[in-house]
Amino acid sequence: RAAQAKLPVMLVPGCASNAYTFDTAPGYSLARHLATCGHDTWIVECRGVGFSRPWRREGDWVDPKTGAPRQHTPTFGDFDYDTYLREDLPAAAAHIAERTGSKRLAGVG
C-alpha cells in the first residue's frame, strides 16, 4: 500500500493573538514541528495583526537592539470577525489548496 501524502495544515491563531501562537521560536514552534513531520504548514493571521499588517520597511520587522520580532496592536478598519470568517479564511484555504494541489486540509485554531 502506497503511503498517503500528509495533509497541508492551516493554523489560525485566536482573535487576540498572532502567528507567534504557533511559531514562538525554533525550539518552541508547532508550525515548524508540523513542517518537519512533512506537513505543508501555513499560518493565517487576522487583518491588521502581526505580519498581515503592512510595514514601512523590511528592517522594521525586528527590534534593532534585541533582534526580537516586533508585534503590532490590531488596527481594524471597516471589517469585523464575520468578514474574517466569511471572506479571509475561505480565501486562505483556497490559496493553500491551489498552492499545494490538495483538495483537503487540516486546520488548527
C-alpha positions in Angstrom: 0.0 0.0 0.0 1.4 3.4 -1.0 1.9 6.0 1.7 -0.5 8.8 1.6 0.7 12.4 1.4 0.3 14.3 4.6 -2.4 17.0 4.6 -1.4 20.6 4.5 -2.2 22.3 7.8 -3.8 25.8 8.2 -3.0 27.2 11.6 -5.4 30.0 12.7 -4.4 32.0 15.9 -7.1 33.2 18.2 -8.8 36.5 17.9 -6.4 38.3 20.3 -3.2 36.7 19.1 -1.0 36.4 16.1 1.4 33.9 14.3 3.6 33.7 17.4 1.0 31.5 18.9 2.2 28.7 16.6 5.8 29.8 16.0 7.2 31.3 19.2 10.9 30.3 18.5 12.7 27.5 16.6 12.6 25.1 19.6 9.0 26.0 20.6 7.1 26.0 17.4 4.1 23.9 16.4 4.4 25.2 12.8 8.0 24.1 12.5 7.3 20.8 14.1 4.5 20.0 11.7 6.6 21.1 8.8 9.5 18.9 10.0 7.0 16.0 10.1 6.2 16.5 6.4 3.1 18.8 6.5 2.9 21.9 4.3 2.2 24.3 7.1 0.5 27.7 6.8 -0.3 30.4 9.5 -3.2 32.7 8.8 -3.4 36.0 10.7 -6.3 38.3 11.1 -6.2 41.5 9.1 -4.2 44.2 10.8 -2.4 41.8 13.2 1.3 40.7 13.2 2.8 40.3 9.7 -0.5 40.7 8.0 -0.2 44.4 8.7 1.9 46.4 6.2 5.3 47.5 7.3 7.2 50.6 6.1 10.5 48.8 5.6 11.6 45.2 6.0 14.1 46.4 8.7 11.1 47.4 10.8 10.3 43.7 11.4 12.7 43.3 14.3 13.9 45.4 17.2 17.5 46.5 16.3 18.7 46.2 19.9 17.3 42.8 20.8 16.7 41.1 17.4 13.2 40.2 18.6 10.3 40.3 16.1 8.1 43.3 16.6 4.4 42.8 17.2 1.5 45.1 16.4 -1.7 46.0 18.1 -4.7 45.1 16.0 -6.0 48.0 13.9 -9.3 47.1 12.4 -11.0 49.1 9.7 -14.3 48.5 8.1 -14.3 44.8 8.7 -15.1 42.5 11.7 -14.7 38.9 12.6 -17.7 37.9 10.4 -15.6 39.3 7.5 -12.7 37.2 8.6 -14.8 34.1 8.8 -16.8 34.7 5.6 -14.0 36.0 3.4 -10.5 35.7 4.7 -10.4 32.1 6.0 -12.1 30.7 2.8 -9.7 32.7 0.7 -6.7 31.4 2.7 -8.0 27.8 2.4 -8.4 28.2 -1.4 -4.9 29.7 -1.7 -3.4 26.8 0.3 -5.4 24.3 -1.9 -4.2 26.0 -5.1 -0.5 26.1 -4.0 -0.4 22.6 -2.6 -2.7 20.8 -5.0 -4.5 19.3 -2.1 -8.3 19.0 -2.1 -8.3 18.6 1.7 -6.5 20.3 4.5 -6.2 20.0 8.3 -7.0 23.0 10.5 -5.9 24.0 14.0 -7.4 27.1 15.6 
